[in-house]
Amino acid sequence: SRGLGDVYKRQGLPGTGKTTFAKELKARAADLLSIKTLTTAHIELDGIERELKEEFHVPSTEYDNEIWRKAREMAYKRAEEMVLKCDLVVVDDNFYYESMRKPYFRLCQKRSIGFLGIFLDIDASKAKEQNSLREQNKVKENVISRMEEKFEAPEINENILIIKHWDSAVWNKVKYHLNYSLANPLKDTIKEVEEAKEKSREITSKSLIHSIDMAIRQEVNLSLIHICRCRRYAVCRSRWSPYH
């Protein structure tokens, strides 16, 4: 009874091995989840950005804010499409701001599917060292330093796995968190809150209508009593009038 579209994110500084890790995760996913036939998708933000730079003839080493924003929009749209088709969607990016991670979390809530954020918490000096060994797509060291300063680390919970160093236990941790996320899909809490508010408004509205109805009934009742009294008084005066 597994549901489609479980989203797992890689996050961390450039040079921490996010893409390498994402590819290996994709290759190991069927074994980690004990599922023979598993459909997967790997969405790499850097790759989308490179494609856009080629398309618009922007040098690969040059930062273009408009292309950066466009790449993020495209990645999210692909994720929206892939969660409907795949069992596992891996979104590969640095996600150094909480606001960058939130849309994917909300996507999982809306779809009621599993979510896991994997944070590769590798020291910046190590990341710079590994980045310098790249044959292509190197990131400037000052960019890595700025990102480290701005990085908003995620809060630790069952839907977040923080990896500080590679050892033999890493994949056991990944396996546990993957299976936990799969078995515990997110709930659309915002929808639940809105439904609760709507129900409360409905109850209030019914209560208001009931109160108005009771008030009108009371007024009608008092009016009828007043009319009856007036009629009795008129009859009495008529019967005891000295002119009859």
MODELLER restraints for C-alpha pairs under 7 A, 6 or more apart:
rsr = mdl.restraints
at = mdl.atoms
rsr.add(forms.Gaussian(group=physical.xy_distance, feature=features.Distance(at['CA:3:A'], at['CA:113:A']), mean=6.86, stdev=0.5))
rsr.add(forms.Gaussian(group=physical.xy_distance, feature=features.Distance(at['CA:4:A'], at['CA:83:A']), mean=6.41, stdev=0.5))
rsr.add(forms.Gaussian(group=physical.xy_distance, feature=features.Distance(at['CA:4:A'], at['CA:84:A']), mean=6.44, stdev=0.5))
rsr.add(forms.Gaussian(group=physical.xy_distance, feature=features.Distance(at['CA:4:A'], at['CA:85:A']), mean=6.93, stdev=0.5))
rsr.add(forms.Gaussian(group=physical.xy_distance, feature=features.Distance(at['CA:4:A'], at['CA:86:A']), mean=5.88, stdev=0.5))
rsr.add(forms.Gaussian(group=physical.xy_distance, feature=features.Distance(at['CA:4:A'], at['CA:87:A']), mean=4.56, stdev=0.5))
rsr.add(forms.Gaussian(group=physical.xy_distance, feature=features.Distance(at['CA:5:A'], at['CA:82:A']), mean=6.92, stdev=0.5))
rsr.add(forms.Gaussian(group=physical.xy_distance, feature=features.Distance(at['CA:5:A'], at['CA:83:A']), mean=3.64, stdev=0.5))
rsr.add(forms.Gaussian(group=physical.xy_distance, feature=features.Distance(at['CA:5:A'], at['CA:84:A']), mean=5.83, stdev=0.5))
rsr.add(forms.Gaussian(group=physical.xy_distance, feature=features.Distance(at['CA:5:A'], at['CA:85:A']), mean=6.90, stdev=0.5))
rsr.add(forms.Gaussian(group=physical.xy_distance, feature=features.Distance(at['CA:5:A'], at['CA:86:A']), mean=5.40, stdev=0.5))
rsr.add(forms.Gaussian(group=physical.xy_distance, feature=features.Distance(at['CA:5:A'], at['CA:87:A']), mean=4.85, stdev=0.5))
rsr.add(forms.Gaussian(group=physical.xy_distance, feature=features.Distance(at['CA:5:A'], at['CA:88:A']), mean=5.70, stdev=0.5))
rsr.add(forms.Gaussian(group=physical.xy_distance, feature=features.Distance(at['CA:5:A'], at['CA:89:A']), mean=6.47, stdev=0.5))
rsr.add(forms.Gaussian(group=physical.xy_distance, feature=features.Distance(at['CA:5:A'], at['CA:113:A']), mean=6.34, stdev=0.5))
rsr.add(forms.Gaussian(group=physical.xy_distance, feature=features.Distance(at['CA:6:A'], at['CA:83:A']), mean=6.70, stdev=0.5))
rsr.add(forms.Gaussian(group=physical.xy_distance, feature=features.Distance(at['CA:6:A'], at['CA:87:A']), mean=5.89, stdev=0.5))
rsr.add(forms.Gaussian(group=physical.xy_distance, feature=features.Distance(at['CA:6:A'], at['CA:88:A']), mean=4.96, stdev=0.5))
rsr.add(forms.Gaussian(group=physical.xy_distance, feature=features.Distance(at['CA:6:A'], at['CA:89:A']), mean=6.07, stdev=0.5))
rsr.add(forms.Gaussian(group=physical.xy_distance, feature=features.Distance(at['CA:6:A'], at['CA:113:A']), mean=5.56, stdev=0.5))
rsr.add(forms.Gaussian(group=physical.xy_distance, feature=features.Distance(at['CA:6:A'], at['CA:114:A']), mean=4.70, stdev=0.5))
rsr.add(forms.Gaussian(group=physical.xy_distance, feature=features.Distance(at['CA:6:A'], at['CA:115:A']), mean=6.01, stdev=0.5))
rsr.add(forms.Gaussian(group=physical.xy_distance, feature=features.Distance(at['CA:6:A'], at['CA:182:A']), mean=6.83, stdev=0.5))
rsr.add(forms.Gaussian(group=physical.xy_distance, feature=features.Distance(at['CA:7:A'], at['CA:88:A']), mean=6.02, stdev=0.5))
rsr.add(forms.Gaussian(group=physical.xy_distance, feature=features.Distance(at['CA:7:A'], at['CA:89:A']), mean=4.78, stdev=0.5))
rsr.add(forms.Gaussian(group=physical.xy_distance, feature=features.Distance(at['CA:7:A'], at['CA:90:A']), mean=6.04, stdev=0.5))
rsr.add(forms.Gaussian(group=physical.xy_distance, feature=features.Distance(at['CA:7:A'], at['CA:114:A']), mean=6.32, stdev=0.5))
rsr.add(forms.Gaussian(group=physical.xy_distance, feature=features.Distance(at['CA:7:A'], at['CA:115:A']), mean=5.06, stdev=0.5))
rsr.add(forms.Gaussian(group=physical.xy_distance, feature=features.Distance(at['CA:7:A'], at['CA:116:A']), mean=6.57, stdev=0.5))
rsr.add(forms.Gaussian(group=physical.xy_distance, feature=features.Distance(at['CA:8:A'], at['CA:89:A']), mean=6.17, stdev=0.5))
rsr.add(forms.Gaussian(group=physical.xy_distance, feature=features.Distance(at['CA:8:A'], at['CA:90:A']), mean=4.96, stdev=0.5))
rsr.add(forms.Gaussian(group=physical.xy_distance, feature=features.Distance(at['CA:8:A'], at['CA:91:A']), mean=6.31, stdev=0.5))
rsr.add(forms.Gaussian(group=physical.xy_distance, feature=features.Distance(at['CA:8:A'], at['CA:115:A']), mean=5.76, stdev=0.5))
rsr.add(forms.Gaussian(group=physical.xy_distance, feature=features.Distance(at['CA:8:A'], at['CA:116:A']), mean=4.70, stdev=0.5))
rsr.add(forms.Gaussian(group=physical.xy_distance, feature=features.Distance(at['CA:8:A'], at['CA:117:A']), mean=5.67, stdev=0.5))
rsr.add(forms.Gaussian(group=physical.xy_distance, feature=features.Distance(at['CA:9:A'], at['CA:90:A']), mean=5.70, stdev=0.5))
rsr.add(forms.Gaussian(group=physical.xy_distance, feature=features.Distance(at['CA:9:A'], at['CA:91:A']), mean=4.77, stdev=0.5))
rsr.add(forms.Gaussian(group=physical.xy_distance, feature=features.Distance(at['CA:9:A'], at['CA:92:A']), mean=5.97, stdev=0.5))
rsr.add(forms.Gaussian(group=physical.xy_distance, feature=features.Distance(at['CA:9:A'], at['CA:116:A']), mean=6.39, stdev=0.5))
rsr.add(forms.Gaussian(group=physical.xy_distance, feature=features.Distance(at['CA:9:A'], at['CA:117:A']), mean=4.72, stdev=0.5))
rsr.add(forms.Gaussian(group=physical.xy_distance, feature=features.Distance(at['CA:9:A'], at['CA:118:A']), mean=5.84, stdev=0.5))
rsr.add(forms.Gaussian(group=physical.xy_distance, feature=features.Distance(at['CA:10:A'], at['CA:18:A']), mean=6.01, stdev=0.5))
rsr.add(forms.Gaussian(group=physical.xy_distance, feature=features.Distance(at['CA:10:A'], at['CA:22:A']), mean=6.89, stdev=0.5))
rsr.add(forms.Gaussian(group=physical.xy_distance, feature=features.Distance(at['CA:10:A'], at['CA:91:A']), mean=6.34, stdev=0.5))
rsr.add(forms.Gaussian(group=physical.xy_distance, feature=features.Distance(at['CA:10:A'], at['CA:92:A']), mean=4.97, stdev=0.5))
rsr.add(forms.Gaussian(group=physical.xy_distance, feature=features.Distance(at['CA:10:A'], at['CA:93:A']), mean=6.04, stdev=0.5))
rsr.add(forms.Gaussian(group=physical.xy_distance, feature=features.Distance(at['CA:10:A'], at['CA:117:A']), mean=6.30, stdev=0.5))
rsr.add(forms.Gaussian(group=physical.xy_distance, feature=features.Distance(at['CA:10:A'], at['CA:118:A']), mean=5.01, stdev=0.5))
rsr.add(forms.Gaussian(group=physical.xy_distance, feature=features.Distance(at['CA:10:A'], at['CA:119:A']), mean=6.08, stdev=0.5))
rsr.add(forms.Gaussian(group=physical.xy_distance, feature=features.Distance(at['CA:11:A'], at['CA:18:A']), mean=6.84, stdev=0.5))
rsr.add(forms.Gaussian(group=physical.xy_distance, feature=features.Distance(at['CA:11:A'], at['CA:92:A']), mean=6.89, stdev=0.5))
rsr.add(forms.Gaussian(group=physical.xy_distance, feature=features.Distance(at['CA:11:A'], at['CA:93:A']), mean=5.55, stdev=0.5))
rsr.add(forms.Gaussian(group=physical.xy_distance, feature=features.Distance(at['CA:11:A'], at['CA:94:A']), mean=4.41, stdev=0.5))
rsr.add(forms.Gaussian(group=physical.xy_distance, feature=features.Distance(at['CA:11:A'], at['CA:95:A']), mean=5.40, stdev=0.5))
rsr.add(forms.Gaussian(group=physical.xy_distance, feature=features.Distance(at['CA:11:A'], at['CA:118:A']), mean=6.18, stdev=0.5))
rsr.add(forms.Gaussian(group=physical.xy_distance, feature=features.Distance(at['CA:11:A'], at['CA:119:A']), mean=4.82, stdev=0.5))
rsr.add(forms.Gaussian(group=physical.xy_distance, feature=features.Distance(at['CA:11:A'], at['CA:120:A']), mean=6.11, stdev=0.5))
rsr.add(forms.Gaussian(group=physical.xy_distance, feature=features.Distance(at['CA:12:A'], at['CA:94:A']), mean=4.70, stdev=0.5))
rsr.add(forms.Gaussian(group=physical.xy_distance, feature=features.Distance(at['CA:12:A'], at['CA:95:A']), mean=6.92, stdev=0.5))
rsr.add(forms.Gaussian(group=physical.xy_distance, feature=features.Distance(at['CA:12:A'], at['CA:96:A']), mean=6.83, stdev=0.5))
rsr.add(forms.Gaussian(group=physical.xy_distance, feature=features.Distance(at['CA:12:A'], at['CA:119:A']), mean=5.71, stdev=0.5))
rsr.add(forms.Gaussian(group=physical.xy_distance, feature=features.Distance(at['CA:12:A'], at['CA:120:A']), mean=5.07, stdev=0.5))
rsr.add(forms.Gaussian(group=physical.xy_distance, feature=features.Distance(at['CA:12:A'], at['CA:121:A']), mean=6.21, stdev=0.5))
rsr.add(forms.Gaussian(group=physical.xy_distance, feature=features.Distance(at['CA:13:A'], at['CA:94:A']), mean=5.64, stdev=0.5))
rsr.add(forms.Gaussian(group=physical.xy_distance, feature=features.Distance(at['CA:13:A'], at['CA:127:A']), mean=6.96, stdev=0.5))
rsr.add(forms.Gaussian(group=physical.xy_distance, feature=features.Distance(at['CA:13:A'], at['CA:144:A']), mean=6.65, stdev=0.5))
rsr.add(forms.Gaussian(group=physical.xy_distance, feature=features.Distance(at['CA:13:A'], at['CA:148:A']), mean=6.96, stdev=0.5))
rsr.add(forms.Gaussian(group=physical.xy_distance, feature=features.Distance(at['CA:14:A'], at['CA:94:A']), mean=6.85, stdev=0.5))
rsr.add(forms.Gaussian(group=physical.xy_distance, feature=features.Distance(at['CA:14:A'], at['CA:127:A']), mean=6.52, stdev=0.5))
rsr.add(forms.Gaussian(group=physical.xy_distance, feature=features.Distance(at['CA:14:A'], at['CA:144:A']), mean=6.57, stdev=0.5))
rsr.add(forms.Gaussian(group=physical.xy_distance, feature=features.Distance(at['CA:15:A'], at['CA:127:A']), mean=4.42, stdev=0.5))
rsr.add(forms.Gaussian(group=physical.xy_distance, feature=features.Distance(at['CA:15:A'], at['CA:128:A']), mean=6.26, stdev=0.5))
rsr.add(forms.Gaussian(group=physical.xy_distance, feature=features.Distance(at['CA:15:A'], at['CA:130:A']), mean=5.35, stdev=0.5))
rsr.add(forms.Gaussian(group=physical.xy_distance, feature=features.Distance(at['CA:15:A'], at['CA:131:A']), mean=4.52, stdev=0.5))
rsr.add(forms.Gaussian(group=physical.xy_distance, feature=features.Distance(at['CA:16:A'], at['CA:120:A']), mean=6.54, stdev=0.5))
rsr.add(forms.Gaussian(group=physical.xy_distance, feature=features.Distance(at['CA:16:A'], at['CA:122:A']), mean=5.89, stdev=0.5))
rsr.add(forms.Gaussian(group=physical.xy_distance, feature=features.Distance(at['CA:16:A'], at['CA:127:A']), mean=5.06, stdev=0.5))
rsr.add(forms.Gaussian(group=physical.xy_distance, feature=features.Distance(at['CA:18:A'], at['CA:92:A']), mean=6.73, stdev=0.5))
rsr.add(forms.Gaussian(group=physical.xy_distance, feature=features.Distance(at['CA:19:A'], at['CA:92:A']), mean=6.38, stdev=0.5))
rsr.add(forms.Gaussian(group=physical.xy_distance, feature=features.Distance(at['CA:22:A'], at['CA:90:A']), mean=6.82, stdev=0.5))
rsr.add(forms.Gaussian(group=physical.xy_distance, feature=features.Distance(at['CA:22:A'], at['CA:92:A']), mean=6.76, stdev=0.5))
rsr.add(forms.Gaussian(group=physical.xy_distance, feature=features.Distance(at['CA:26:A'], at['CA:40:A']), mean=6.78, stdev=0.5))
rsr.add(forms.Gaussian(group=physical.xy_distance, feature=features.Distance(at['CA:30:A'], at['CA:36:A']), mean=5.84, stdev=0.5))
rsr.add(forms.Gaussian(group=physical.xy_distance, feature=features.Distance(at['CA:30:A'], at['CA:38:A']), mean=5.82, stdev=0.5))
rsr.add(forms.Gaussian(group=physical.xy_distance, feature=features.Distance(at['CA:32:A'], at['CA:175:A']), mean=5.16, stdev=0.5))
rsr.add(forms.Gaussian(group=physical.xy_distance, feature=features.Distance(at['CA:33:A'], at['CA:175:A']), mean=6.93, stdev=0.5))
rsr.add(forms.Gaussian(group=physical.xy_distance, feature=features.Distance(at['CA:33:A'], at['CA:179:A']), mean=6.18, stdev=0.5))
rsr.add(forms.Gaussian(group=physical.xy_distance, feature=features.Distance(at['CA:38:A'], at['CA:87:A']), mean=6.13, stdev=0.5))
rsr.add(forms.Gaussian(group=physical.xy_distance, feature=features.Distance(at['CA:39:A'], at['CA:86:A']), mean=5.00, stdev=0.5))
rsr.add(forms.Gaussian(group=physical.xy_distance, feature=features.Distance(at['CA:39:A'], at['CA:87:A']), mean=5.27, stdev=0.5))
rsr.add(forms.Gaussian(group=physical.xy_distance, feature=features.Distance(at['CA:39:A'], at['CA:88:A']), mean=6.46, stdev=0.5))
rsr.add(forms.Gaussian(group=physical.xy_distance, feature=features.Distance(at['CA:40:A'], at['CA:86:A']), mean=5.42, stdev=0.5))
rsr.add(forms.Gaussian(group=physical.xy_distance, feature=features.Distance(at['CA:40:A'], at['CA:87:A']), mean=5.93, stdev=0.5))
rsr.add(forms.Gaussian(group=physical.xy_distance, feature=features.Distance(at['CA:40:A'], at['CA:88:A']), mean=4.66, stdev=0.5))
rsr.add(forms.Gaussian(group=physical.xy_distance, feature=features.Distance(at['CA:40:A'], at['CA:89:A']), mean=5.72, stdev=0.5))
rsr.add(forms.Gaussian(group=physical.xy_distance, feature=features.Distance(at['CA:41:A'], at['CA:82:A']), mean=6.91, stdev=0.5))
rsr.add(forms.Gaussian(group=physical.xy_distance, feature=features.Distance(at['CA:41:A'], at['CA:86:A']), mean=6.72, stdev=0.5))
rsr.add(forms.Gaussian(group=physical.xy_distance, feature=features.Distance(at['CA:41:A'], at['CA:88:A']), mean=6.39, stdev=0.5))
rsr.add(forms.Gaussian(group=physical.xy_distance, feature=features.Distance(at['CA:41:A'], at['CA:89:A']), mean=4.79, stdev=0.5))
rsr.add(forms.Gaussian(group=physical.xy_distance, feature=features.Distance(at['CA:41:A'], at['CA:90:A']), mean=6.06, stdev=0.5))
rsr.add(forms.Gaussian(group=physical.xy_distance, feature=features.Distance(at['CA:42:A'], at['CA:89:A']), mean=6.06, stdev=0.5))
rsr.add(forms.Gaussian(group=physical.xy_distance, feature=features.Distance(at['CA:42:A'], at['CA:90:A']), mean=4.75, stdev=0.5))
rsr.add(forms.Gaussian(group=physical.xy_distance, feature=features.Distance(at['CA:42:A'], at['CA:91:A']), mean=6.10, stdev=0.5))
rsr.add(forms.Gaussian(group=physical.xy_distance, feature=features.Distance(at['CA:43:A'], at['CA:75:A']), mean=6.53, stdev=0.5))
rsr.add(forms.Gaussian(group=physical.xy_distance, feature=features.Distance(at['CA:43:A'], at['CA:90:A']), mean=6.03, stdev=0.5))
rsr.add(forms.Gaussian(group=physical.xy_distance, feature=features.Distance(at['CA:43:A'], at['CA:91:A']), mean=4.78, stdev=0.5))
rsr.add(forms.Gaussian(group=physical.xy_distance, feature=features.Distance(at['CA:43:A'], at['CA:92:A']), mean=5.92, stdev=0.5))
rsr.add(forms.Gaussian(group=physical.xy_distance, feature=features.Distance(at['CA:44:A'], at['CA:91:A']), mean=6.15, stdev=0.5))
rsr.add(forms.Gaussian(group=physical.xy_distance, feature=features.Distance(at['CA:44:A'], at['CA:92:A']), mean=4.72, stdev=0.5))
rsr.add(forms.Gaussian(group=physical.xy_distance, feature=features.Distance(at['CA:44:A'], at['CA:93:A']), mean=6.50, stdev=0.5))
rsr.add(forms.Gaussian(group=physical.xy_distance, feature=features.Distance(at['CA:45:A'], at['CA:71:A']), mean=6.47, stdev=0.5))
rsr.add(forms.Gaussian(group=physical.xy_distance, feature=features.Distance(at['CA:45:A'], at['CA:72:A']), mean=6.74, stdev=0.5))
rsr.add(forms.Gaussian(group=physical.xy_distance, feature=features.Distance(at['CA:45:A'], at['CA:75:A']), mean=6.35, stdev=0.5))
rsr.add(forms.Gaussian(group=physical.xy_distance, feature=features.Distance(at['CA:45:A'], at['CA:92:A']), mean=6.18, stdev=0.5))
rsr.add(forms.Gaussian(group=physical.xy_distance, feature=features.Distance(at['CA:45:A'], at['CA:93:A']), mean=5.59, stdev=0.5))
rsr.add(forms.Gaussian(group=physical.xy_distance, feature=features.Distance(at['CA:48:A'], at['CA:71:A']), mean=5.69, stdev=0.5))
rsr.add(forms.Gaussian(group=physical.xy_distance, feature=features.Distance(at['CA:49:A'], at['CA:67:A']), mean=6.60, stdev=0.5))
rsr.add(forms.Gaussian(group=physical.xy_distance, feature=features.Distance(at['CA:49:A'], at['CA:68:A']), mean=6.37, stdev=0.5))
rsr.add(forms.Gaussian(group=physical.xy_distance, feature=features.Distance(at['CA:49:A'], at['CA:71:A']), mean=5.27, stdev=0.5))
rsr.add(forms.Gaussian(group=physical.xy_distance, feature=features.Distance(at['CA:50:A'], at['CA:60:A']), mean=6.65, stdev=0.5))
rsr.add(forms.Gaussian(group=physical.xy_distance, feature=features.Distance(at['CA:52:A'], at['CA:67:A']), mean=6.59, stdev=0.5))
rsr.add(forms.Gaussian(group=physical.xy_distance, feature=features.Distance(at['CA:53:A'], at['CA:59:A']), mean=6.71, stdev=0.5))
rsr.add(forms.Gaussian(group=physical.xy_distance, feature=features.Distance(at['CA:53:A'], at['CA:60:A']), mean=6.44, stdev=0.5))
rsr.add(forms.Gaussian(group=physical.xy_distance, feature=features.Distance(at['CA:82:A'], at['CA:89:A']), mean=6.71, stdev=0.5))
rsr.add(forms.Gaussian(group=physical.xy_distance, feature=features.Distance(at['CA:83:A'], at['CA:89:A']), mean=6.55, stdev=0.5))
rsr.add(forms.Gaussian(group=physical.xy_distance, feature=features.Distance(at['CA:95:A'], at['CA:101:A']), mean=5.93, stdev=0.5))
rsr.add(forms.Gaussian(group=physical.xy_distance, feature=features.Distance(at['CA:96:A'], at['CA:147:A']), mean=6.98, stdev=0.5))
rsr.add(forms.Gaussian(group=physical.xy_distance, feature=features.Distance(at['CA:96:A'], at['CA:151:A']), mean=4.61, stdev=0.5))
rsr.add(forms.Gaussian(group=physical.xy_distance, feature=features.Distance(at['CA:96:A'], at['CA:152:A']), mean=5.75, stdev=0.5))
rsr.add(forms.Gaussian(group=physical.xy_distance, feature=features.Distance(at['CA:97:A'], at['CA:151:A']), mean=6.11, stdev=0.5))
rsr.add(forms.Gaussian(group=physical.xy_distance, feature=features.Distance(at['CA:97:A'], at['CA:152:A']), mean=5.35, stdev=0.5))
rsr.add(forms.Gaussian(group=physical.xy_distance, feature=features.Distance(at['CA:98:A'], at['CA:152:A']), mean=6.16, stdev=0.5))
rsr.add(forms.Gaussian(group=physical.xy_distance, feature=features.Distance(at['CA:105:A'], at['CA:115:A']), mean=6.83, stdev=0.5))
rsr.add(forms.Gaussian(group=physical.xy_distance, feature=features.Distance(at['CA:108:A'], at['CA:114:A']), mean=6.43, stdev=0.5))
rsr.add(forms.Gaussian(group=physical.xy_distance, feature=features.Distance(at['CA:108:A'], at['CA:115:A']), mean=6.31, stdev=0.5))
rsr.add(forms.Gaussian(group=physical.xy_distance, feature=features.Distance(at['CA:108:A'], at['CA:186:A']), mean=6.29, stdev=0.5))
rsr.add(forms.Gaussian(group=physical.xy_distance, feature=features.Distance(at['CA:109:A'], at['CA:186:A']), mean=5.00, stdev=0.5))
rsr.add(forms.Gaussian(group=physical.xy_distance, feature=features.Distance(at['CA:109:A'], at['CA:187:A']), mean=5.15, stdev=0.5))
rsr.add(forms.Gaussian(group=physical.xy_distance, feature=features.Distance(at['CA:109:A'], at['CA:188:A']), mean=4.45, stdev=0.5))
rsr.add(forms.Gaussian(group=physical.xy_distance, feature=features.Distance(at['CA:110:A'], at['CA:188:A']), mean=5.35, stdev=0.5))
rsr.add(forms.Gaussian(group=physical.xy_distance, feature=features.Distance(at['CA:112:A'], at['CA:185:A']), mean=5.58, stdev=0.5))
rsr.add(forms.Gaussian(group=physical.xy_distance, feature=features.Distance(at['CA:112:A'], at['CA:186:A']), mean=5.12, stdev=0.5))
rsr.add(forms.Gaussian(group=physical.xy_distance, feature=features.Distance(at['CA:112:A'], at['CA:187:A']), mean=5.35, stdev=0.5))
rsr.add(forms.Gaussian(group=physical.xy_distance, feature=features.Distance(at['CA:112:A'], at['CA:188:A']), mean=6.50, stdev=0.5))
rsr.add(forms.Gaussian(group=physical.xy_distance, feature=features.Distance(at['CA:113:A'], at['CA:185:A']), mean=4.41, stdev=0.5))
rsr.add(forms.Gaussian(group=physical.xy_distance, feature=features.Distance(at['CA:113:A'], at['CA:186:A']), mean=5.63, stdev=0.5))
rsr.add(forms.Gaussian(group=physical.xy_distance, feature=features.Distance(at['CA:114:A'], at['CA:181:A']), mean=4.82, stdev=0.5))
rsr.add(forms.Gaussian(group=physical.xy_distance, feature=features.Distance(at['CA:114:A'], at['CA:182:A']), mean=4.97, stdev=0.5))
rsr.add(forms.Gaussian(group=physical.xy_distance, feature=features.Distance(at['CA:114:A'], at['CA:184:A']), mean=6.30, stdev=0.5))
rsr.add(forms.Gaussian(group=physical.xy_distance, feature=features.Distance(at['CA:114:A'], at['CA:185:A']), mean=4.01, stdev=0.5))
rsr.add(forms.Gaussian(group=physical.xy_distance, feature=features.Distance(at['CA:114:A'], at['CA:186:A']), mean=5.82, stdev=0.5))
rsr.add(forms.Gaussian(group=physical.xy_distance, feature=features.Distance(at['CA:115:A'], at['CA:159:A']), mean=6.31, stdev=0.5))
rsr.add(forms.Gaussian(group=physical.xy_distance, feature=features.Distance(at['CA:115:A'], at['CA:181:A']), mean=5.70, stdev=0.5))
rsr.add(forms.Gaussian(group=physical.xy_distance, feature=features.Distance(at['CA:115:A'], at['CA:185:A']), mean=6.95, stdev=0.5))
rsr.add(forms.Gaussian(group=physical.xy_distance, feature=features.Distance(at['CA:115:A'], at['CA:186:A']), mean=7.00, stdev=0.5))
rsr.add(forms.Gaussian(group=physical.xy_distance, feature=features.Distance(at['CA:116:A'], at['CA:159:A']), mean=4.74, stdev=0.5))
rsr.add(forms.Gaussian(group=physical.xy_distance, feature=features.Distance(at['CA:116:A'], at['CA:160:A']), mean=5.69, stdev=0.5))
rsr.add(forms.Gaussian(group=physical.xy_distance, feature=features.Distance(at['CA:116:A'], at['CA:178:A']), mean=6.92, stdev=0.5))
rsr.add(forms.Gaussian(group=physical.xy_distance, feature=features.Distance(at['CA:116:A'], at['CA:181:A']), mean=6.22, stdev=0.5))
rsr.add(forms.Gaussian(group=physical.xy_distance, feature=features.Distance(at['CA:117:A'], at['CA:159:A']), mean=6.27, stdev=0.5))
rsr.add(forms.Gaussian(group=physical.xy_distance, feature=features.Distance(at['CA:117:A'], at['CA:160:A']), mean=4.79, stdev=0.5))
rsr.add(forms.Gaussian(group=physical.xy_distance, feature=features.Distance(at['CA:117:A'], at['CA:161:A']), mean=6.24, stdev=0.5))
rsr.add(forms.Gaussian(group=physical.xy_distance, feature=features.Distance(at['CA:118:A'], at['CA:160:A']), mean=5.92, stdev=0.5))
rsr.add(forms.Gaussian(group=physical.xy_distance, feature=features.Distance(at['CA:118:A'], at['CA:161:A']), mean=4.77, stdev=0.5))
rsr.add(forms.Gaussian(group=physical.xy_distance, feature=features.Distance(at['CA:118:A'], at['CA:162:A']), mean=5.87, stdev=0.5))
rsr.add(forms.Gaussian(group=physical.xy_distance, feature=features.Distance(at['CA:119:A'], at['CA:161:A']), mean=6.15, stdev=0.5))
rsr.add(forms.Gaussian(group=physical.xy_distance, feature=features.Distance(at['CA:119:A'], at['CA:162:A']), mean=4.72, stdev=0.5))
rsr.add(forms.Gaussian(group=physical.xy_distance, feature=features.Distance(at['CA:119:A'], at['CA:163:A']), mean=6.11, stdev=0.5))
rsr.add(forms.Gaussian(group=physical.xy_distance, feature=features.Distance(at['CA:120:A'], at['CA:162:A']), mean=6.10, stdev=0.5))
rsr.add(forms.Gaussian(group=physical.xy_distance, feature=features.Distance(at['CA:120:A'], at['CA:163:A']), mean=4.98, stdev=0.5))
rsr.add(forms.Gaussian(group=physical.xy_distance, feature=features.Distance(at['CA:120:A'], at['CA:164:A']), mean=6.22, stdev=0.5))
rsr.add(forms.Gaussian(group=physical.xy_distance, feature=features.Distance(at['CA:121:A'], at['CA:162:A']), mean=6.47, stdev=0.5))
rsr.add(forms.Gaussian(group=physical.xy_distance, feature=features.Distance(at['CA:121:A'], at['CA:163:A']), mean=5.74, stdev=0.5))
rsr.add(forms.Gaussian(group=physical.xy_distance, feature=features.Distance(at['CA:121:A'], at['CA:164:A']), mean=4.78, stdev=0.5))
rsr.add(forms.Gaussian(group=physical.xy_distance, feature=features.Distance(at['CA:122:A'], at['CA:164:A']), mean=5.60, stdev=0.5))
rsr.add(forms.Gaussian(group=physical.xy_distance, feature=features.Distance(at['CA:122:A'], at['CA:165:A']), mean=6.83, stdev=0.5))
rsr.add(forms.Gaussian(group=physical.xy_distance, feature=features.Distance(at['CA:124:A'], at['CA:148:A']), mean=6.95, stdev=0.5))
rsr.add(forms.Gaussian(group=physical.xy_distance, feature=features.Distance(at['CA:128:A'], at['CA:141:A']), mean=6.34, stdev=0.5))
rsr.add(forms.Gaussian(group=physical.xy_distance, feature=features.Distance(at['CA:131:A'], at['CA:138:A']), mean=6.00, stdev=0.5))
rsr.add(forms.Gaussian(group=physical.xy_distance, feature=features.Distance(at['CA:131:A'], at['CA:139:A']), mean=6.80, stdev=0.5))
rsr.add(forms.Gaussian(group=physical.xy_distance, feature=features.Distance(at['CA:132:A'], at['CA:138:A']), mean=6.80, stdev=0.5))
rsr.add(forms.Gaussian(group=physical.xy_distance, feature=features.Distance(at['CA:159:A'], at['CA:181:A']), mean=6.46, stdev=0.5))
